[in-house]
Amino acid sequence: MMRGGSHLPVWIAVGNGAKKERWGSRSGLPEIWIHAIPLLLLLCFFILWWMSRPVNVEIKDGRIVDIHASY
């Protein structure tokens, strides 16, 4: 047993300045892109919804003349 007080190990953080400098400029990107994910999902949902709507295509002489949305 130790007498005269407790001696706890001390951890001293040694930072690597080059690593911080290298990643410091990009540290904000994950925080920005995490907010873009819901917007991207909404955009994909809208595109899928828009493209899944049925349409009637009117063709004359082998060319598309008119497109009507059918509900």
Backbone torsions as a table, in degrees:
resi	resn	phi	psi	omega
1	MET	NA	148.5	177.6
2	MET	-93.5	136.3	177.8
3	ARG	-113.6	150.5	176.5
4	GLY	94.2	17.0	177.7
5	GLY	121.3	168.3	-178.8
6	SER	-97.3	138.8	178.4
7	HIS	-112.4	102.2	-179.7
8	LEU	-97.0	146.2	177.3
9	PRO	-66.5	142.3	-178.9
10	VAL	-111.6	129.8	178.4
11	TRP	-102.8	123.8	179.4
12	ILE	-109.8	118.0	-179.0
13	ALA	-75.9	124.7	177.1
14	VAL	-107.1	110.3	-178.0
15	GLY	-83.4	149.0	176.3
16	ASN	-102.0	104.2	-176.4
17	GLY	-59.6	-36.5	-178.8
18	ALA	-67.5	-39.0	-179.9
19	LYS	-67.2	-43.2	178.1
20	LYS	-62.6	-41.1	-179.5
21	GLU	-64.8	-39.6	-177.9
22	ARG	-67.7	-42.2	-176.8
23	TRP	-95.2	-8.6	-177.1
24	GLY	-62.7	-36.2	-178.1
25	SER	-74.7	-22.6	-177.9
26	ARG	-102.4	5.1	-174.4
27	SER	-66.8	-24.1	-179.3
28	GLY	-84.9	-13.4	-176.4
29	LEU	-63.6	-45.5	179.3
30	PRO	-60.3	-36.8	179.4
31	GLU	-66.9	-33.9	179.4
32	ILE	-75.0	-45.3	-176.1
33	TRP	-70.1	-25.0	178.9
34	ILE	-66.0	-26.9	177.2
35	HIS	-82.6	-17.7	178.9
36	ALA	-80.4	-20.0	-177.9
37	ILE	-61.7	-48.6	177.9
38	PRO	-62.3	-36.6	177.9
39	LEU	-65.5	-40.3	177.3
40	LEU	-64.4	-40.8	177.6
41	LEU	-63.7	-42.2	177.2
42	LEU	-64.0	-40.3	177.4
43	LEU	-62.3	-45.1	178.3
44	CYS	-62.9	-42.1	178.2
45	PHE	-61.1	-44.7	179.6
46	PHE	-63.2	-43.7	179.4
47	ILE	-63.0	-44.6	178.4
48	LEU	-63.3	-41.6	178.8
49	TRP	-64.5	-44.4	-178.3
50	TRP	-64.2	-42.1	-177.6
51	MET	-78.0	-15.5	-177.9
52	SER	-91.3	-3.2	179.3
53	ARG	-72.9	133.2	179.8
54	PRO	-72.4	144.3	179.1
55	VAL	-133.7	154.1	172.0
56	ASN	-105.8	122.2	-178.4
57	VAL	-102.8	127.4	177.5
58	GLU	-99.3	120.4	-176.5
59	ILE	-118.4	128.9	174.8
60	LYS	-130.5	131.8	179.7
61	ASP	55.5	35.0	176.9
62	GLY	78.7	8.5	179.7
63	ARG	-121.7	147.5	176.8
64	ILE	-75.9	121.5	-178.1
65	VAL	-99.2	-42.4	-175.9
66	ASP	-151.0	152.3	177.4
67	ILE	-128.0	124.4	179.4
68	HIS	-117.4	135.7	174.2
69	ALA	-74.4	132.2	177.6
70	SER	-111.5	130.2	-176.0
71	TYR	-106.0	NA	NA
